Amino acid sequence: MKYLVIVNPTSGRGYAETAIPEIENYLKSHELDFEIKRTTKEWEAAEFAEKAAREGVEIVVCASGDGTANETLNGLMRAREAGFTQTAMGLLPVGTGNDFAYGMGIEEGIEKACEILAKNHQEMMDVGQVRGGDYPEGRYFGNGVGIGFDAAVGFEAEKIRWTRGLLAYLIAAMQTVFIYYKSPTVEISYNEELFSQPSLMVSVMNGQRMGGGFYMTPKASPKDGLLDFCIAREAGKLRIFELITYFLKGTQEGQPEIKTGQTQKINVKAITGSLPAHCDGETLCYKGKELEISLLPKAIPFIVPEL
C-alpha cells in the first residue's frame, strides 16, 4: 500500500520541516511504503493530492497544519468529483493549531500519529462545503468555518511569529478585542428558522475546536451527518473576555449571548457591515456578504484511531 505524505515546510512556524526526519524514521519502523513531497506554494498540496488520487495512490497524508490539511482535502474531493474515489486521507499534526486532526480523534505527537497511519483503520467521514466570499464556487472543509470575531482572531494570529498554538491565538484574541469593528448585523437561516441580530461570531463546525484550544462545539462529531453551530450575539469588550474563558473549557452553552444547535445547512448574510471568515484557518474573505454552508455526509474515507 502506497502512502503519499505532503509536508508544508512552513507549518507550525517551521516545525513541520524539522519534523521530517522523525516522521521518516517512524514510518520506516512500521515498514510503510511512502513518499514525501514538500509544498512550495499555495494550493500545491491540493494539486499533489488530486494527482495522487488520480494515479491510484491508496493513502494521502498531510503532515502539516490545518491550512495545508484543508488544501489536501480539497484536492482529494476534486478527485472524487471526477470519479477517483479509492484514496483515503490521513493526518500527522505538526502545525500551529492542529484542530482538524483533533476533530478526527488524532492526538498530537508524531509517534502516535504514525502508529495510527500504520494500523490504517478507515472510516467514512463527513465533509463540509462553504460557498461565498472569495469562493463562490465553493470550498470544502474538514473542521469548521468561523465568521466574525474568531476569523479576525485567526487573521491576527497569523501575524504572530514568535510563538504558535493556543498561546498565539490567545494573544491575538486580546488584540482583536480592541481593534475589532462593531459586530455586523447578520441574517441567519437554518432548519426553517430565520432571524437577524448583531453577531459577534458564527462558528459552523464538523469538528470540536478552533484556534488550538477554543472549544466552539465540544459535542460535535465528524461522522454524525450534522454540522454543529455556535452563534454569539454582540457583546461588550469585558464580556468578550469572560466568554473566552467559557470557550476555552467548552462550557459556553447556556450563556445568554450563545445559541447552539445542529443542522445540515446554514446561511449567514450580512445586513449591515461585512463578514470576515475563515475555513479550517484559511481565509475565505475579509469582507464577505453571504456564506452558504452545507454538509456532505460520509464523503471521504479517513484514517482514524480504532475505538
KAGITA-V648811 format. One record per residue. N is the residue number from 1. RES is the residue in three letters. PSI is psi in degrees with one decimal (NA if undefined). NEAR is the number of other ideal C-beta (glycine too) atoms within 12 Angstrom. Layout:
N:RES:PSI:NEAR / N:RES:PSI:NEAR
This chain:
1:MET:132.5:24 / 2:LYS:132.4:21 / 3:TYR:129.2:35 / 4:LEU:124.2:40 / 5:VAL:115.9:44 / 6:ILE:124.1:48 / 7:VAL:128.6:42 / 8:ASN:107.9:42 / 9:PRO:-22.7:28 / 10:THR:-6.5:28 / 11:SER:147.4:40 / 12:GLY:36.0:35 / 13:ARG:37.0:27 / 14:GLY:-3.2:21 / 15:TYR:-34.8:29 / 16:ALA:-40.8:37 / 17:GLU:-44.5:24 / 18:THR:-19.9:18 / 19:ALA:-10.1:34 / 20:ILE:-46.8:29 / 21:PRO:-38.9:15 / 22:GLU:-42.2:23 / 23:ILE:-47.3:38 / 24:GLU:-43.6:22 / 25:ASN:-44.6:16 / 26:TYR:-39.3:28 / 27:LEU:-38.1:33 / 28:LYS:-36.4:18 / 29:SER:-24.5:17 / 30:HIS:5.2:22 / 31:GLU:41.9:12 / 32:LEU:146.7:30 / 33:ASP:107.1:17 / 34:PHE:158.6:34 / 35:GLU:138.6:21 / 36:ILE:132.0:29 / 37:LYS:130.4:30 / 38:ARG:140.5:24 / 39:THR:151.9:32 / 40:THR:-5.0:17 / 41:LYS:167.0:15 / 42:GLU:139.7:17 / 43:TRP:5.3:24 / 44:GLU:-31.8:26 / 45:ALA:-39.6:43 / 46:ALA:-40.6:33 / 47:GLU:-45.9:26 / 48:PHE:-46.0:39 / 49:ALA:-45.5:43 / 50:GLU:-44.2:30 / 51:LYS:-42.8:25 / 52:ALA:-43.5:35 / 53:ALA:-40.7:36 / 54:ARG:-27.0:24 / 55:GLU:0.8:18 / 56:GLY:13.9:17 / 57:VAL:130.7:32 / 58:GLU:-34.9:28 / 59:ILE:128.1:40 / 60:VAL:123.9:52 / 61:VAL:133.6:50 / 62:CYS:115.1:54 / 63:ALA:79.1:48 / 64:SER:-153.0:50 / 65:GLY:-168.4:48 / 66:ASP:-38.3:48 / 67:GLY:-46.4:41 / 68:THR:-34.5:50 / 69:ALA:-38.7:52 / 70:ASN:-42.6:50 / 71:GLU:-43.9:40 / 72:THR:-45.3:55 / 73:LEU:-43.9:51 / 74:ASN:-37.5:43 / 75:GLY:-42.8:39 / 76:LEU:-37.5:46 / 77:MET:-35.1:34 / 78:ARG:-40.3:32 / 79:ALA:-39.5:32 / 80:ARG:-36.8:29 / 81:GLU:-31.5:22 / 82:ALA:2.7:15 / 83:GLY:3.6:11 / 84:PHE:91.2:24 / 85:THR:11.1:21 / 86:GLN:-3.7:23 / 87:THR:130.8:39 / 88:ALA:160.1:38 / 89:MET:143.2:51 / 90:GLY:165.1:52 / 91:LEU:139.7:52 / 92:LEU:107.6:52 / 93:PRO:98.4:43 / 94:VAL:28.2:43 / 95:GLY:-156.2:44 / 96:THR:-55.7:42 / 97:GLY:-39.4:48 / 98:ASN:34.8:44 / 99:ASP:-34.5:47 / 100:PHE:-50.9:51 / 101:ALA:-41.6:50 / 102:TYR:-43.2:41 / 103:GLY:-26.2:41 / 104:MET:5.6:44 / 105:GLY:15.2:29 / 106:ILE:115.2:40 / 107:GLU:153.5:21 / 108:GLU:152.7:29 / 109:GLY:117.7:19 / 110:ILE:-41.4:35 / 111:GLU:-48.0:21 / 112:LYS:-42.2:20 / 113:ALA:-37.8:37 / 114:CYS:-35.6:36 / 115:GLU:-39.8:24 / 116:ILE:-42.7:35 / 117:LEU:-42.7:42 / 118:ALA:-36.7:28 / 119:LYS:-26.5:20 / 120:ASN:46.0:26 / 121:HIS:115.8:21 / 122:GLN:140.6:26 / 123:GLU:149.1:26 / 124:MET:124.2:22 / 125:MET:150.4:39 / 126:ASP:151.5:38 / 127:VAL:136.9:43 / 128:GLY:161.5:48 / 129:GLN:135.4:37 / 130:VAL:135.5:48 / 131:ARG:136.6:28 / 132:GLY:-179.0:31 / 133:GLY:-130.6:33 / 134:ASP:1.5:23 / 135:TYR:65.6:27 / 136:PRO:-25.2:16 / 137:GLU:-13.3:15 / 138:GLY:149.0:26 / 139:ARG:135.5:38 / 140:TYR:154.6:44 / 141:PHE:150.5:49 / 142:GLY:-29.8:50 / 143:ASN:-57.8:51 / 144:GLY:169.9:52 / 145:VAL:131.2:55 / 146:GLY:131.1:52 / 147:ILE:126.6:52 / 148:GLY:-130.8:49 / 149:PHE:-45.6:50 / 150:ASP:-30.9:48 / 151:ALA:-43.4:46 / 152:ALA:-37.8:38 / 153:VAL:-44.0:43 / 154:GLY:-39.9:44 / 155:PHE:-39.5:31 / 156:GLU:-38.7:27 / 157:ALA:-32.7:40 / 158:GLU:-23.3:28 / 159:LYS:-13.8:18 / 160:ILE:113.1:26 / 161:ARG:-12.9:15 / 162:TRP:-7.1:11 / 163:THR:171.9:19 / 164:ARG:175.8:31 / 165:GLY:-152.9:30 / 166:LEU:-38.5:29 / 167:LEU:-42.1:20 / 168:ALA:-40.1:31 / 169:TYR:-34.8:41 / 170:LEU:-42.5:28 / 171:ILE:-43.6:25 / 172:ALA:-36.9:37 / 173:ALA:-42.6:39 / 174:MET:-40.0:21 / 175:GLN:-42.2:22 / 176:THR:-34.1:32 / 177:VAL:-35.3:27 / 178:PHE:-14.7:15 / 179:ILE:-12.5:18 / 180:TYR:132.3:29 / 181:TYR:170.3:21 / 182:LYS:136.0:18 / 183:SER:133.0:34 / 184:PRO:152.8:36 / 185:THR:125.2:23 / 186:VAL:151.8:36 / 187:GLU:124.1:27 / 188:ILE:130.3:39 / 189:SER:137.1:23 / 190:TYR:150.3:29 / 191:ASN:40.5:17 / 192:GLU:15.0:11 / 193:GLU:140.6:17 / 194:LEU:128.5:15 / 195:PHE:161.3:23 / 196:SER:144.5:19 / 197:GLN:156.1:25 / 198:PRO:121.3:28 / 199:SER:127.4:39 / 200:LEU:-45.0:44 / 201:MET:158.5:49 / 202:VAL:118.4:51 / 203:SER:126.6:50 / 204:VAL:117.6:49 / 205:MET:143.2:49 / 206:ASN:-31.2:50 / 207:GLY:-159.7:48 / 208:GLN:-31.9:30 / 209:ARG:163.5:40 / 210:MET:163.8:49 / 211:GLY:21.3:47 / 212:GLY:4.7:39 / 213:GLY:9.2:31 / 214:PHE:112.7:44 / 215:TYR:86.7:34 / 216:MET:-44.7:48 / 217:THR:79.4:41 / 218:PRO:-15.3:27 / 219:LYS:2.2:23 / 220:ALA:152.5:39 / 221:SER:134.5:25 / 222:PRO:14.4:42 / 223:LYS:23.2:27 / 224:ASP:1.8:23 / 225:GLY:16.4:23 / 226:LEU:146.3:28 / 227:LEU:140.9:42 / 228:ASP:143.2:41 / 229:PHE:154.2:41 / 230:CYS:117.0:47 / 231:ILE:125.3:42 / 232:ALA:122.3:38 / 233:ARG:171.2:29 / 234:GLU:141.8:27 / 235:ALA:156.1:29 / 236:GLY:167.8:17 / 237:LYS:-48.0:21 / 238:LEU:-38.0:12 / 239:ARG:-33.9:23 / 240:ILE:-43.0:32 / 241:PHE:-38.7:20 / 242:GLU:-44.1:21 / 243:LEU:-35.4:34 / 244:ILE:-39.7:36 / 245:THR:-32.9:20 / 246:TYR:-42.0:27 / 247:PHE:-31.7:41 / 248:LEU:-25.4:24 / 249:LYS:-8.3:17 / 250:GLY:27.9:26 / 251:THR:22.3:21 / 252:GLN:-19.9:33 / 253:GLU:132.5:25 / 254:GLY:-15.9:13 / 255:GLN:146.0:25 / 256:PRO:-26.9:15 / 257:GLU:-8.0:28 / 258:ILE:135.7:29 / 259:LYS:128.7:29 / 260:THR:163.3:31 / 261:GLY:-170.8:25 / 262:GLN:151.5:25 / 263:THR:169.3:32 / 264:GLN:-11.1:26 / 265:LYS:136.9:27 / 266:ILE:141.1:43 / 267:ASN:131.8:33 / 268:VAL:124.2:46 / 269:LYS:132.9:29 / 270:ALA:122.8:30 / 271:ILE:-43.8:20 / 272:THR:148.3:19 / 273:GLY:-158.1:24 / 274:SER:174.2:28 / 275:LEU:106.0:44 / 276:PRO:138.1:40 / 277:ALA:149.0:46 / 278:HIS:162.8:46 / 279:CYS:111.9:47 / 280:ASP:36.8:51 / 281:GLY:-7.2:43 / 282:GLU:141.2:43 / 283:THR:124.5:28 / 284:LEU:-41.8:43 / 285:CYS:155.7:32 / 286:TYR:-31.5:20 / 287:LYS:60.3:23 / 288:GLY:165.3:34 / 289:LYS:-31.5:27 / 290:GLU:137.2:28 / 291:LEU:131.4:43 / 292:GLU:121.7:35 / 293:ILE:130.0:45 / 294:SER:169.6:30 / 295:LEU:140.2:37 / 296:LEU:101.7:29 / 297:PRO:141.8:22 / 298:LYS:57.4:19 / 299:ALA:-24.1:31 / 300:ILE:141.9:42 / 301:PRO:136.6:28 / 302:PHE:139.3:41 / 303:ILE:116.6:37 / 304:VAL:165.2:32 / 305:PRO:147.8:24 / 306:GLU:137.1:13 / 307:LEU:NA:7
